[in-house]
Amino acid sequence: MDAGSVVSGAPDSTTCYNCGTPLRGPFCSDCGQKAGPLDPTVHDFLHDFSHEMLHVDGRIFRSVWKLLSAPGFLTREQFDGRRAKWVSPIRLYLIFSLAYFAAVSFAGSGIDVVQTENDPEATAILQRLGFDSPAALEVAVEDARDHWGPRAMFLLVPVFAWLVGVAWRRRGRHYPQHLYFALHVHAAWFAVAALVELSTAFAPSALARSLGLIPVVYGFLYAVLAFRRAYGATWSQSLGRTMAILLAYFVVVGLVAIGIALLVIFGHDNATATAFHTSAATACRSRPASTLIQPGFDA
């Protein structure tokens, strides 16, 4: 067979390169790897790229649209076993939680630390805590947010799921199903919050403050609608239990935030003291022994 008769994208071998199983189609029947040439042409690459974007990753576009426009729909599909055409809840959560914290880092801290140049007492308090200036405190808060924020939220999602399970315990569902719901809800919250954060980075300050209300309003309405669709609840049940769950959840989130704040303040003080003693000890070790001797009288 000459080169002109070779079909574009055809594999170079009759066996799977991954596991050696004889090929009976475009995919290996044993490991599932797609059969293709080892040295693809530009046409082969563009064909594979368009297939990935329009077919495989088309699930992402469909899932994101349903996640944001139809609260509770994806959870209901998960409950009913229709999962193949949707992105998994944990993947949606990871995508949008990472997008949110990346957007926050890009847009800036949004943290206002009161300046203390004209307040000696406040300045002294900051210095006792190990901060040279309000700017140092702001940097420490930003670092804690970027470091602990994603970890804290990942641990708080199961707490939210537990609260949902308590509120809907008579529905007879096991905890993992409530966790699916919690992941979908948080993914939607993070998605909208990320868009708002990026918008506020370019909006005037007055408009930015107004935009900050969007995640709050959207988040509450989203939870009400999601409960109604996913759990088949009435409007009064969805509204009442959403308020109770969110109130309890915000108390837990507040306690975690206070814990992180205390860790930033007092942990920074300890870290600063440790760094000071370490650097002093290193400096002493690096100096000649004769310079460390301070005679009490002149010879």
N, C-alpha and C positions, 0 to 999 in steps of 0.2 A: 504494500500500500504506500503510495507516494505522499509527500507532505501536503499536497493540495487537497487530498481527500480526507485529511484529518479534521474531524468536527471540532470547532472551538470549544474549549472547556472539557474535552474528553480526557479521561485519566490516561496516564502513560502505562498503566499496568492493569492486569486483570485481577489482581489481588489487592486487598486493602493495605496501604502503607503502614497503618497503625497496628493492626493485629494479624495481618496475613491471611485473612479469610477471603475465599473467592468472591468476587463481586457479582451480584445479580441485578444491579440497578445503580442509580445515582448515589445511594447511601449503602454503607456496609450493614449487612443484616445482623452482625454480631456486636460491633461497638458503636454503630450509628454515625461514624465519621463520613463526611461527604467525600465522594470520589472526585478527584480533580488532578490536573497536571501539576508536576512539581515546579515547573517554570511557567507560570501563567502569563498570558499576553495582557496588554492593556484592556482589551475587550473583556477578557475573563475577569479581570479585577473590577471593572465597572459593573459588570453583570452581578458579581457577588455582592458588591457594595449596595447596589440598588435593591437587591433581594433582601439583604439584611435590614435596610432602612424601611422598606415598604411592606415587608412581610413579617419578619421576626420582631423588629422594633416597632412595627405598627401596633403591637400590643401595648407598648408604653404610651403612645399617643391616645389610644382608645381608653386605656385605664386612667390616665391623667384627666381626660375630659370627663369621664364618668365620676371620678373621685371628686372633682370640684363642682360639677354641675348637678349631680344627683346624689346628695348625701344619703348614705346608708345602702346605696345600690350594690356596691362592690361587696360589702359585708353580707348582704342578703344572698348574693351569688355564691359567696364562700359557704354560707350556711347550707345552701341547697346543692352543693357539690359541683357547681359549674365554675371550674377554676382554670381550665386549660387556656382560655383566650384572654385571661387577665393577668397582669403582673401581680406577684405575691404581695401581701400586706407588708411584710418586713422589708422587701425591696423598695416599695414606695416610701416607707418611713425613712429608710436610710438615705434615699435620694434627696428628699425634701428637707430632712433635718440638716444634712450637710450643706444643702443650698442655702438654708436660712443662716446658719452660723458663718458661712462664707460671705453672704450678703451683709451681715452685721459687721464683719471685719472690714469689708470694702467701704461701707457707708460711714464708718466711724463709730465711736463708742456710744455717743448719745448720753454719756455720763458727765454730769456737771458737778465738779468739786468746788466747794466754796473756797475762794482765795483767802489766805490768812496773813498776808504781808502786814496788814495794819492791826492784827490781833495777836499780840505776843503770847497770850495764854494758849490760844489754839495752835500756834506754831510750836510751842513747847510740848503740847500733847502729841502732836504729830511726830516730833523728834523722839519723844520717849517711846513711841510705838515703832520707831525705826524708819520713819519716812522723812526725808530731807525737806520735802516740799509737797504742796497739794498735787503737783504734776506727778511726783513719784507714787502717791496714793492712787491717782487715776490710772497710771500704768499697771500697778499691781491689780487693780480691779479688772481692767481689761484682760490681763493675762489669766486671772482666775475665771473670768467668763468664758474665754476661748478654751481653757484647759478643762474646767470642771463642768461647764454648761452642757455640752453634748453627753458627757458621762452621766450627769445627774438626770437629764431628761430620759435617757435610755433606761434608767432604773425607775423613774417615776411612771413610765407608761404601764408597767405591770400593776402599779398601785392604782392607777386609773381603772384598769381592767377589773381589779378586785372590787373597787367601789361600784362599778357597773354590775358585776355579778351579785353583789349584795342587794342592789336596788331591783334587779330583775331575777332574783333567786327563784321565783315561782315559775319562771319560763322553762325550767328543767334543762338548761344548757350547761355544759361543762366549761371550766375556766378558759381553755384555749379559744373557744368561740368568742368569749368576751374580750380576749386579747386581740383577736383579729379586728374587732370593732375599734378597740383603743388605738391600734396601729393606723387604721384608716383615718380616724378622726384626727390624730396628731399629724399625720402626713398632710391632710388638708389644711390644718392650722399653720403648719410650717410653710406650706407652699404660698399661702396668701400673705403670711408675715414676711416672707422673703421678698415677694413682689413689692410690698409696701416699703420695706427697708431700702430697696434699690430706688424706689420712687422718691423717697424723702431725701436721698443723697443729692438729687438734682432739683428739688422743689424749693421754693421760697420758705422761710422759716414759718410764716403764718400758715401756709398750706400744709407744710410738713406736720404741724401739730394736729391739723384736722385729719390728715391721712392716718395718723396714729390710732384713730378711733375705729378704722375699718376692721382690723383683726379682731377687736373686741366684739363688735356687733356681728360680724360674719361668724366668728367662732361660736357665739351663743346660738344664733339661728341655725347654724350648721348642725350643732349637737342636737337641737330639738328635732329637726327634720330627719337626722340620721337615726335617732331613737325610734321615731315613728315608722320609718320604712324598714329598718333592720329587724326590729322586735315586734312590729305589727301593733304598736300601742296607739291609744287614742291621743288626741291633742292635749287633753288635760294631764294624762299620764306622762307624756313626753315632756311637757313644760315643767310639771312639778318635780319630776325625778332629775331632769337636767339641772334645775336650780340647786337641788340638794346635792347632787354629785359634784357639780362645779364648785359649790361652796366648800365642801369637804376637801376637794382636790386642791383648791387654792390655799387652804390652810396648810396642807402638807407641803405644797410648793414653797409657801412663805417660810416655813420652818427650815426647809432645806436651804433656801437662800440665806437665811440668817446664819445657819451653820457655815456656809461657804464664806460669808462676810467675816465671821469670827476667825475662820481659818486664815483669811487674807490678812487681817489685822494682827493677830497674835502670832500666827505662823511666820509672818514677815519679820516681826521683831526677833523671834528666836533665830531665824535664818540669818538675819543681819549680825546678831551677836556671835553666832557660830563662825560666820565668815570673817569677822573682825579678829577673833581669837586665833583662827587658823592662819590668817595672813600675818599676824604678829609673831606667831610661833615660827612660821617660815622665814620671816625676816631675821629673827634671832639666830636661827640655825645657819643662815647664809652669811652672817657677820663673823669676822675672825674673833677668836676667843679673847685676844688682848683688848679688843674694843669693848668687850662686855665687862671688863674689870674697872671699877670706879674706886680708886684708892681714897681713903678718908683723910690723908694728909700728904703734903708734898715731900718728896724724898730730899 
